[in-house]
Amino acid sequence: MNISNSSKLAQAIERFDAFNEADPNLEVADGMTYAKELLYAQRMTAMLNRYTANASEALQLAARCQHIGRWKTPRTDYPMTKAGYHQWRNALKTFHADTARSILKELEYDTSLIERVCVLVKKELLSTDREAQTLEDVIVLVFLEHYLEQFVATHSDYEESKFIDILVKSLRKTSKEARQFILTMTTLPTALAPMVKKLVTEHF
């Protein structure tokens, strides 16, 4: 894993990972079993390193804690409506940011850097901030490489048009650099790659 030489950064990532190791939800990858959110965090770091060189410390931290403790705020705690979904998403952002803030404070990070991480995690500057856009790009890239196939399999009742709409909305969140990366640098699910690449080339 390519992270900065900062010992404090290494400690923070270790603490984030220790928190996520408590996830009771498990996922198998490459023949090994992982705590689900720990694996997601590792995939976020790996994709960030592939996608951009010399990411700032704040961006590296935000990528690693993007879903920290996600299982503690289950979707079922909120109404199964569109409004309930948005309430859940907002609660998650706040929880992830607060959890990261607590860990980073214990490691005596500067307040300004802590708040920068929290702003990135909460996606408060998507339309105006380069690092926020990079983080959003990485989130979508990780989804396409590692979770799209599973998403399709678990929503077999969806019509193709609904999948296309979901994908287009996800791709719309990305930068032109990310869309080029999708075409040339990602390992997409074999059965879904043609559709994803077609959407990239035809819609953007």
Salt bridges, closest charged atoms under 4 A:
ASP17 OD2 - ARG64 NH2 2.65
GLU27 OE2 - ARG43 NH1 3.05
GLU37 OE1 - HIS67 ND1 3.32
ASP98 OD1 - ARG101 NH1 2.76
GLU106 OE1 - ARG15 NH2 2.20
GLU115 OE2 - ARG101 NE 3.02
GLU124 OE2 - LYS122 NZ 3.69
ASP129 OD2 - ARG116 NH1 2.95
GLU131 OE1 - ARG116 NH2 2.85
GLU136 OE1 - LYS123 NZ 3.39
GLU145 OE2 - ARG50 NH2 2.91
GLU145 OE1 - HIS146 NE2 3.68
ASP165 OD2 - LYS169 NZ 3.23
